[in-house]
Amino acid sequence: MAKSPKATAIPAPAGRLGIRFYNYMNDRTCDICKRGSLKAYNVSHSKRHTLRRQHLNLQKKTINGKPKNVCVKCLRTMVKK
């Protein structure tokens, strides 16, 4: 009887797709608190669930001379402090 092969971890794609996906996910996160977008459902009258994304309210701001994507929650906290 042959032994079954052990499961191995699949490496991240090294092609253009991997880089594009990585940049897309980085564009949708806050550079200060590292929060990202959430998954949610659109629910129709017939109760069909369709996946959608709830994105942060990101603004491009220059902080310490460097451009950053900052969510409004962090901006309000910075103004408060």
Secondary structure, DSSP 8 states (H G I E B T S, - for coil): --------------SHHHHHHHHHHHHTS-TTT----EEEEEE-TT--EEEEEE---EEEEEETTEEEEEEHHHHHHHHH-
